[in-house]
Amino acid sequence: MFQWPQPPVTCITPRVLAALW
C-alpha cells in the first residue's frame, strides 16, 4: 500500500492500481 501526503493523489492511486492489476 502506497501512502501519499497529498489527498488528491490518494484518490487517483486506487485507479492507477486497478489499471496495473
C-alpha positions as CSV (number, residue, x, y, z in Angstrom):
1,M,0.0,0.0,0.0
2,F,1.4,3.4,-1.0
3,Q,0.7,6.3,1.3
4,W,0.9,9.8,-0.4
5,P,1.0,13.1,1.6
6,Q,-1.5,14.7,-0.9
7,P,-5.1,13.7,-0.5
8,P,-6.0,14.2,-4.2
9,V,-3.3,11.7,-5.2
10,T,-4.7,9.1,-2.9
11,C,-8.0,9.3,-4.9
12,I,-6.1,8.6,-8.1
13,T,-3.9,5.9,-6.6
14,P,-6.7,3.2,-6.5
15,R,-7.5,3.9,-10.1
16,V,-3.8,3.5,-11.2
17,L,-3.5,0.3,-9.2
18,A,-6.6,-1.1,-10.8
19,A,-5.1,-0.3,-14.3
20,L,-1.8,-2.0,-13.3
21,W,-3.6,-5.1,-11.9
